[in-house]
Amino acid sequence: MQSLEYVCAATGERIGFEGPLYGETLTGLRARVWDYSLASRGMTGITRKAREATVTVKIHDSPATLDLLRRLADADMASGNPGTLVADGEWEAKAWITKSEPQSITPTMVETQLTIVLADGVWRRPTMTHFTPRYDSGTADLDYPYDYPHDFAGMALGAEIVNDTSIPQPVKLTIFGPCAQPYVIIGTNRYEVDVTVPSGSRLEIDGTGDVRTVTMVSGTGLATNCFAQAVRGSGKDSGRYVFQPLAPGTQPISWPGGFQFDLTVCEERSEPPWT
């Protein structure tokens, strides 16, 4: 971790820890903590929960920086919504700055200990890939030797996505209209929603947050909840679960041609990067 800043949720303002507010090594934020309960022959309830961390910072010749830090931290505490710690411009963790306890005060420097509450103990890095269909034949429709009452659209093939971590990672799909009953097959799972997406609209399937959502957004910005139309199969790992995390390794991607989509993989880790 080479840089760190705090982004206030209430105001959108930012404050860095590289000067005049200096965080030095920020040791308290580098810890990795899993919560669990001991069982007779192992562990249960393995998860990552909110946790406190303390860091010592120094402010040189800048009372205004102290005032800014206080104002941003208080704004998020008062609203109840966490701000965002951003490491190296790409890794994000939801957090509040709950305390500032001065350790020493001189005419030119203030040293204070900050208590930071990490909302879920997870650092996230979203990576978005855009997919445009490439068909399995020279035409958009498949020509079967039997007389079907309608044409079958060709499948867009040749795409893949790589999860180079060792654990499944949550994903977000953004499907752009026009299309009807769109689905995307990634690995062995089919992500599908039983809706029609008009031209200029988009369908957002978001499994990256604490609350999973399926939303249609019109060209004018009107949002419609489509959660009830999402295909969820019998749940995770059923092969038809719309919020299925991306499995580790290289996963093939196919979908009925005719629409484009974005796939955002939200990589999660327990501590900020060391490199």
C-alpha positions in Angstrom: 0.0 0.0 0.0 1.6 3.2 -1.2 -1.2 5.7 -0.7 -4.4 6.0 1.3 -7.2 8.5 1.3 -10.6 8.8 3.0 -13.6 9.8 0.9 -16.5 11.3 2.8 -19.9 9.7 2.0 -21.8 12.7 3.1 -19.9 15.4 1.1 -17.8 13.5 -1.5 -14.7 15.4 -0.2 -11.3 13.6 0.2 -8.4 13.7 2.6 -5.1 11.9 2.0 -2.6 10.4 4.5 0.6 11.5 2.7 0.7 15.1 3.9 0.1 17.4 5.5 -1.7 14.6 7.3 0.9 11.8 7.6 -0.2 8.2 8.4 3.3 6.7 8.1 2.9 2.9 7.9 -0.8 2.7 9.1 0.0 -0.6 10.8 -3.5 -0.9 12.3 -5.2 -1.1 8.9 -2.9 -3.8 7.6 -4.3 -6.5 9.9 -6.3 -9.5 8.6 -9.1 -10.7 10.8 -11.6 -13.5 10.3 -14.4 -14.2 12.9 -15.3 -17.8 13.8 -16.6 -20.1 16.5 -14.7 -23.2 17.7 -16.5 -26.5 17.3 -15.5 -29.9 18.6 -13.5 -30.7 15.5 -13.1 -27.4 13.7 -14.7 -24.1 13.2 -18.1 -22.7 12.4 -19.6 -19.4 11.4 -16.5 -18.3 9.5 -17.0 -14.7 8.3 -15.5 -11.2 8.3 -17.2 -8.7 10.6 -16.9 -5.0 11.4 -13.8 -4.3 13.4 -11.9 -1.5 15.0 -8.4 -0.4 14.1 -6.2 2.4 15.5 -3.6 4.4 13.6 -1.4 7.2 14.7 -1.2 10.3 12.4 0.8 13.5 12.5 -0.2 16.9 11.2 2.5 19.4 10.5 1.7 23.2 10.4 -1.8 22.7 9.2 -4.6 23.3 11.7 -6.9 23.5 8.6 -6.2 19.8 7.9 -7.3 18.9 11.4 -10.5 20.8 10.9 -11.1 19.1 7.6 -10.5 15.7 9.1 -13.0 16.4 11.9 -15.6 17.8 9.5 -15.5 14.8 7.2 -15.5 12.2 10.0 -18.3 13.9 11.9 -20.4 14.2 8.7 -20.3 10.4 8.1 -20.8 9.6 11.8 -23.9 11.8 12.0 -25.4 10.4 8.8 -24.6 6.8 9.8 -23.2 6.0 6.4 -19.6 4.9 6.1 -17.1 6.7 4.1 -14.6 4.9 1.9 -10.9 4.2 2.5 -9.1 4.1 -0.9 -5.7 2.3 -1.1 -3.5 2.9 -4.1 -6.4 4.5 -6.0 -8.2 1.1 -6.5 -8.8 -0.9 -3.3 -11.8 0.3 -1.3 -13.0 -0.4 2.2 -16.1 1.1 3.9 -15.2 2.8 7.2 -16.0 5.4 9.8 -13.4 7.5 11.7 -15.0 7.3 15.1 -12.3 8.9 17.4 -9.4 11.3 17.4 -7.4 11.2 20.6 -4.4 13.7 20.6 -1.2 12.2 21.9 1.0 15.3 21.7 0.6 18.9 20.7 3.3 21.4 19.9 3.3 24.8 18.1 4.1 23.0 14.8 2.8 19.5 15.1 -0.1 17.5 16.4 0.1 13.8 16.9 -3.3 12.0 17.3 -4.6 8.5 17.4 -7.5 7.7 15.1 -9.9 4.9 15.7 -11.3 3.6 12.5 -14.2 1.1 12.2 -14.0 -1.1 9.1 -17.6 -1.8 8.2 -17.1 -5.4 7.2 -13.3 -5.9 7.3 -13.1 -6.3 3.5 -11.1 -4.4 0.8 -12.6 -4.5 -2.7 -11.3 -3.8 -6.2 -13.9 -3.7 -9.0 -12.7 -4.6 -12.5 -15.1 -4.1 -15.5 -14.9 -5.9 -18.8 -17.2 -5.0 -21.8 -18.5 -7.8 -24.0 -19.7 -7.5 -27.6 -21.1 -10.6 -29.3 -19.1 -12.8 -31.7 -21.3 -15.4 -33.3 -20.7 -19.1 -33.7 -21.8 -18.9 -37.4 -21.8 -16.4 -40.2 -25.3 -15.3 -39.4 -27.1 -14.2 -36.4 -29.7 -17.1 -36.6 -29.1 -20.8 -36.5 -30.3 -22.9 -39.5 -31.7 -26.2 -38.1 -32.6 -29.1 -40.5 -36.1 -29.2 -39.0 -39.0 -26.8 -39.5 -39.2 -24.9 -36.2 -41.9 -22.1 -36.0 -39.2 -19.5 -35.2 -35.5 -18.9 -35.6 -32.9 -19.5 -32.9 -30.4 -16.8 -32.4 -26.8 -17.7 -32.7 -24.8 -17.9 -29.5 -22.0 -15.4 -29.0 -18.9 -17.4 -28.2 -15.2 -17.1 -27.7 -15.3 -15.0 -24.6 -13.9 -15.8 -21.2 -13.2 -14.2 -17.8 -10.4 -15.0 -15.4 -10.6 -15.1 -11.6 -7.0 -15.4 -10.6 -7.8 -15.5 -6.8 -8.4 -18.7 -4.9 -11.9 -17.9 -3.8 -15.2 -17.1 -5.6 -15.7 -13.4 -6.2 -19.0 -11.4 -6.4 -20.0 -10.0 -9.8 -22.3 -7.3 -11.3 -23.8 -7.7 -14.8 -25.0 -4.7 -16.8 -27.0 -5.7 -19.9 -27.8 -3.1 -22.5 -31.0 -3.2 -24.5 -32.7 -3.9 -26.7 -33.2 -7.6 -25.7 -35.8 -9.9 -24.3 -35.4 -12.5 -21.5 -31.6 -11.9 -21.6 -29.2 -14.4 -20.1 -25.5 -14.9 -19.9 -23.8 -18.2 -19.2 -20.5 -17.9 -17.2 -18.8 -21.2 -16.4 -21.5 -23.5 -15.4 -24.0 -20.9 -14.2 -26.8 -19.1 -16.2 -27.6 -15.6 -15.1 -31.1 -14.8 -16.4 -33.9 -12.3 -15.8 -37.4 -12.6 -17.4 -37.8 -9.1 -18.6 -37.7 -7.1 -21.9 -35.0 -4.4 -21.9 -35.9 -1.6 -24.3 -33.4 0.2 -26.5 -31.6 2.8 -24.5 -32.3 1.1 -21.2 -30.0 -1.2 -19.2 -30.5 -4.1 -16.8 -28.3 -4.1 -13.7 -27.8 -7.4 -11.8 -25.7 -6.5 -8.7 -24.5 -9.3 -6.4 -21.6 -7.3 -5.0 -23.3 -5.4 -2.2 -24.8 -6.4 1.2 -28.2 -6.2 -0.5 -28.5 -7.9 -3.9 -30.5 -6.0 -6.5 -31.9 -6.4 -10.0 -32.8 -3.0 -11.5 -34.0 -1.8 -14.9 -32.7 1.8 -15.7 -34.4 3.6 -18.5 -32.7 6.1 -20.8 -34.1 8.9 -18.7 -32.7 7.4 -15.5 -36.0 5.9 -14.2 -35.1 2.8 -12.0 -37.5 -0.1 -11.8 -37.0 -3.0 -9.3 -36.9 -6.3 -11.3 -35.8 -8.6 -8.4 -39.0 -10.7 -8.7 -38.2 -11.5 -12.4 -34.7 -12.7 -11.7 -34.1 -16.5 -12.0 -32.6 -17.8 -8.8 -33.0 -21.5 -9.3 -32.6 -23.3 -6.0 -30.0 -20.9 -4.8 -26.3 -20.7 -4.9 -24.5 -23.4 -6.9 -27.8 -24.5 -8.5 -26.6 -23.5 -12.0 -29.3 -20.9 -12.5 -28.6 -18.5 -9.7 -28.6 -14.9 -10.9 -26.2 -13.8 -8.1 -23.7 -16.6 -8.4 -20.1 -15.6 -7.5 -17.5 -16.1 -10.2 -15.6 -19.3 -9.6 -11.7 -19.3 -9.5 -9.9 -19.9 -12.7 -10.7 -19.2 -16.4 -14.5 -19.3 -17.1 -16.0 -19.4 -20.6 -18.8 -17.0 -21.4 -21.6 -17.3 -23.9 -24.9 -15.6 -24.5 -27.6 -15.3 -27.2 -26.2 -12.7 -29.6 -27.8 -9.3 -30.1 -26.9 -7.4 -27.0 -23.8 -6.1 -25.2 -23.0 -6.2 -21.5 -20.5 -5.3 -18.9 -19.2 -7.7 -16.4 -17.7 -6.3 -13.2 -15.8 -8.6 -11.0 -15.4 -7.3 -7.4 -12.3 -8.8 -6.0 -12.3 -9.1 -2.2 -9.5 -9.5 0.2 -8.9 -9.2 3.9 -6.1 -6.6 3.9 -4.9 -3.9 1.6 -2.1 -4.7 -0.9 1.5 -5.0 0.3 3.0 -4.3 -3.2 
